[in-house]
C-alpha cells in the first residue's frame, strides 16, 4: 500500500510498526484481515531510482494495470512524499462467503 509521507498512518507506523490491514468487498459481506509488522520505504531510506521502480510495482499490484502516464505518476509520488507500506503477515483471517 502507498500512503502520504505526512499522514497520521505513516507517523504511527514509524512509531510502532505493528499493524492490521483489512480488505472488504463492495457489500461488506466478505473480508480478509492481515496482522503483522510493517516495513516502510520512502525517499529518505531508499535509493530514488529503486523507490521509483517499487512505487510503480505497488501501483501495478494494486490495480493490475499500468498507469496511463508514468512520468505524471512519478512526479505525484515525489510531491506527496509517498511511503510504501509492506506488511509481513503474522496472522491472516476473514470471512468468506
N, C-alpha and C positions, 0 to 999 in steps of 0.2 A: 504494500500500500504506500501511497505517497501523501505526505502531509506538508502543510506550510511550516517553514522553519520557525516562525514566530507564534505558532499555535500553542494552545494550552496542552494539547496532546503531546507535541514534541517536548515541551518543557517537562511535563510529568514523566514521560518515558526516559528522559535524561536523568531524572532524579531517582526513578525506580523502574527498572526495565520489565518488571512482571506485568503482563497484560492479558486481556481477553478480547478476542475478535469474534463477532457474530455476524453471520450472513443469513438473510431470510429471503423467502420468495415473496412475490408481489402480494399474495394474500395472507402472509404472515403465518401460514399453517405448517410450513416446513422450514427448519433452520439447521445450521451447523455452527458449532461453537468450538473455538480453538483457544486453549490457555497455554501460555508459555512465556519465554524470555524474548524480548525484542532486541534486535541489533539495529542501530541507526547509522545510516550512511548519509553524509551531507558533504557540501563543498569544503567544509573545514577539515574533515578527516579522510577524504577520498580524493584521489587524483581527478582533476577536472575532466579529462577525457574518459576515464573509467566511469565517472559519475554520469556523464552524458550518455554513454552506452547503456549503463544499468537503468537509468530513467526510461530510456526507450524500451528496454526489455520488460520493465514493470508495466508500461503502458500496453504493450502487446499482450502480456499475460492477462491483464485485467479486461482488455477489450477484444482480444482475439483478432486484431487487425492493426494495420499501420495507420499512423496519423497522416492526414492529407498534406501537412506542411511541417516536416520535421524541424526545419530552421525556426519556425514560429514557436513550435513546442519547446525546443531547446532554450530559446530566449525567455519564454514564460516560466520555465522551471528555474532558470537562473534568477529571474526577477523576484519570484516568490520564495527564493532561498529553500527550494524543495528538499525534503528529507525523505529518504526511503526507509520504511519500517519493515524489517524482515522478522518474522516470528518463528522461533524454533518450537514446534509443538511438543508439549509435555502431556497434554490431555485433550482429547477430541471427543465431542458428544453432540447430540442434537435430537431432533425429531424429524423422522422421515415419514412421508405419507404413503 
